[in-house]
Amino acid sequence: MMVESGKALRESSFMLNLMVKSAMPNLHVTNAESATESLKSLLRANPWEGGDLVEILPAITVASHLIHIVLCVKEICEAVEELANLANFEPSEIFHRGTVQSTSDNDGTVAVITESPYDA
């Protein structure tokens, strides 16, 4: 949920910075909302039945905050999209041409390198 929310906010900030339109924030918000629904289903299943409320309450609090954050991110992305439409931002074809490469060191660790086209 948080990774997708972060990606949505990052894409929205690039839209504003470069003054271009992109559908990517909406895709990330959709993914975050899907994860939110999965979390809600898990909470409705009551997996902690008979558990100690003092131990359960922090997890429920975190889940509640995560759900609220996704709702806030959705509202921010909708506002950025509305601004982009009102300001007549141009669609960008090169907006998402960054690449991600994975490499493995001899000791088995993995490093992910992201090359981004965002030079502005």
NORBEL-V446833 format. One record per residue. N is the residue number from 1. RES is the residue in one letter. PHI is phi in whole degrees, -180 to 180 (* if undefined). NEAR is the number of other ideal C-beta (glycine too) atoms within 12 Angstrom. Layout:
n->{N & N}
res->{RES & RES}
phi->{PHI & PHI}
near->{NEAR & NEAR}
//
This chain:
n->{1 & 2 & 3 & 4 & 5 & 6 & 7 & 8 & 9 & 10 & 11 & 12 & 13 & 14 & 15 & 16 & 17 & 18 & 19 & 20 & 21 & 22 & 23 & 24 & 25 & 26 & 27 & 28 & 29 & 30 & 31 & 32 & 33 & 34 & 35 & 36 & 37 & 38 & 39 & 40 & 41 & 42 & 43 & 44 & 45 & 46 & 47 & 48 & 49 & 50 & 51 & 52 & 53 & 54 & 55 & 56 & 57 & 58 & 59 & 60 & 61 & 62 & 63 & 64 & 65 & 66 & 67 & 68 & 69 & 70 & 71 & 72 & 73 & 74 & 75 & 76 & 77 & 78 & 79 & 80 & 81 & 82 & 83 & 84 & 85 & 86 & 87 & 88 & 89 & 90 & 91 & 92 & 93 & 94 & 95 & 96 & 97 & 98 & 99 & 100 & 101 & 102 & 103 & 104 & 105 & 106 & 107 & 108 & 109 & 110 & 111 & 112 & 113 & 114 & 115 & 116 & 117 & 118 & 119 & 120}
res->{M & M & V & E & S & G & K & A & L & R & E & S & S & F & M & L & N & L & M & V & K & S & A & M & P & N & L & H & V & T & N & A & E & S & A & T & E & S & L & K & S & L & L & R & A & N & P & W & E & G & G & D & L & V & E & I & L & P & A & I & T & V & A & S & H & L & I & H & I & V & L & C & V & K & E & I & C & E & A & V & E & E & L & A & N & L & A & N & F & E & P & S & E & I & F & H & R & G & T & V & Q & S & T & S & D & N & D & G & T & V & A & V & I & T & E & S & P & Y & D & A}
phi->{* & -74 & -63 & -67 & -64 & -62 & -64 & -63 & -66 & -63 & -63 & -64 & -67 & -67 & -58 & -68 & -65 & -94 & 55 & -131 & -95 & -152 & -93 & -61 & -57 & -65 & -64 & -67 & -64 & -60 & -64 & -66 & -65 & -64 & -65 & -63 & -64 & -64 & -64 & -61 & -62 & -62 & -66 & -68 & -72 & 55 & -71 & -103 & -52 & 84 & -81 & -79 & -59 & -64 & -82 & -82 & -55 & -61 & -65 & -67 & -63 & -62 & -60 & -62 & -65 & -62 & -62 & -66 & -62 & -62 & -63 & -66 & -62 & -60 & -64 & -63 & -64 & -64 & -67 & -65 & -64 & -63 & -61 & -61 & -69 & -67 & -89 & 55 & -61 & -85 & -63 & -114 & -84 & -100 & -62 & -123 & -102 & -70 & -122 & -124 & -125 & -111 & -132 & -121 & -83 & -63 & -85 & 92 & -78 & -118 & -115 & -107 & -113 & -111 & -101 & -114 & -83 & -84 & -101 & -75}
near->{32 & 22 & 17 & 29 & 33 & 22 & 28 & 37 & 29 & 27 & 37 & 37 & 23 & 30 & 36 & 26 & 19 & 24 & 20 & 30 & 29 & 34 & 21 & 30 & 37 & 26 & 19 & 31 & 34 & 23 & 26 & 34 & 26 & 17 & 25 & 30 & 17 & 19 & 27 & 20 & 14 & 18 & 22 & 14 & 11 & 12 & 15 & 19 & 11 & 9 & 14 & 11 & 13 & 11 & 12 & 18 & 14 & 15 & 20 & 23 & 16 & 17 & 27 & 18 & 19 & 28 & 27 & 19 & 28 & 35 & 21 & 21 & 37 & 29 & 20 & 29 & 37 & 19 & 19 & 33 & 27 & 17 & 18 & 30 & 15 & 11 & 15 & 11 & 23 & 16 & 18 & 23 & 11 & 17 & 27 & 27 & 15 & 19 & 12 & 14 & 12 & 12 & 12 & 11 & 9 & 7 & 7 & 8 & 10 & 13 & 13 & 12 & 12 & 15 & 12 & 18 & 17 & 22 & 11 & 15}
//
